[in-house]
């Protein structure tokens, strides 16, 4: 067998190895929160703004609530961007520690038969 023919399988394997990337490991939620510039107090303020929206019986798409944490200078707004059945889609615009640009996050809540609102996305 010619020398170039014996190199062909090795070249194919090397080329394929470059196409295959190792799996990306997801960070645990606790690590993501620990690395976030947001504090537990900031998250409490955000959740209170969410609750003010989903607990309001007549909430409509476009309704919004602003929040602020004076201890950290973080602030933001939660806005209803979608309503379908017993579910609400909300977008958060947050400025951790007053920073710009804002960080955005979308979350979806659905009301269970018990009446309790649950985070679904």
N, C-alpha and C positions, 0 to 999 in steps of 0.2 A: 504494500500500500504506500503511495507517495506520502512524503512528510506533510504536505499541505492538507491532505485529506484527513490525516490523524489530528490535525489542529482544529478542524471544523467543529467537532462536538464541543471542544473546550471553549471556542469563541462563541458558539450559540449559548452555552450555559452562562458565560460571563455577561453576554448581552442581556439575557433574561434576568440575571441577578440584579442588573441595574434598573429593571422595570418593576421589580418587586420591592416594596418598601415594608419595613417592619410595622406591625400594628401600632397605632398611636394609643397610648394609655390615657384614659380619661382621668381627670383630677377628681378626687372626692369632693363633695359639696363643702365639707368642713374646711378643706384646704382652699377652695376658691373663695369662701367667705373670709378666711383668715388673710388672704392676699388682697382682698378688696379694700379700697379706701373708705368704704361705708362702715359705720359702727352699728352695734346692735340698736342703739337709740335711733339711728337713721332708718333702719329697717322697721322699727316700731312706728315711726312717723309715716312711713310709706304704707304700712299695713292699715293704719288708722284712716288714711285717705282712701284706700281701696274700700274699706268697710263702710265709710261714709257714702260711697257710691252704690255698692251692691245692697246695702241695707235700706236705701231710699226706694220706696215702692214705685215711684214714677220715673226712675232714672231713664234717660234717653241717650242715644248715640250723640256724642259731642259734649255731654256733661263732663265736667272736670272738677277736681279738687286740688288745691295747692297744699304743700306741706313744707315745714321748715323745722330744723333742729338747731336751736340757738347755741347749744353746747358745742357743736362741731362746725357751724356755718354751712352745713349741707342743706340743700333745698331742692324742690322739684315739683312736679305736677303729675297727677294720674288722670287719664282721660279715657272715657268709654269710646272705643272705636268700632264695636260691633255688638249686636244683640241678636241672639237666635234662640228661640224657645226659652229655656230656663238658664241660659248661659250668657255671660258677658265677657267680651274681649277688651282688655285694657292695655294701654301703653303708658309706660313710665318714662318721664324725662327727668333725670336726676343730675344734680351738680354736687358730687361729693366734696365736702370741705370747700364749697364755693367754686370749684374748678370749672374751667371751660376747656374743651367743648363738653357738652352734656353727654351723659351716657343714657342709652335707651334700652328698654326692656319691655317685652310684651308678655302678658300673663292672661290666662283664661280661667274664669271661675264659673262653676255650675252649681245651682241650688239643688240639694238632695231632697228626697221626699220628706225628710225630717225637718226641712226648712233651713238647714245649715248650709252655708256656702263653702264649697270645696275647691281648692286650686287643682285644675286639671291639666294645665300646661304651663 
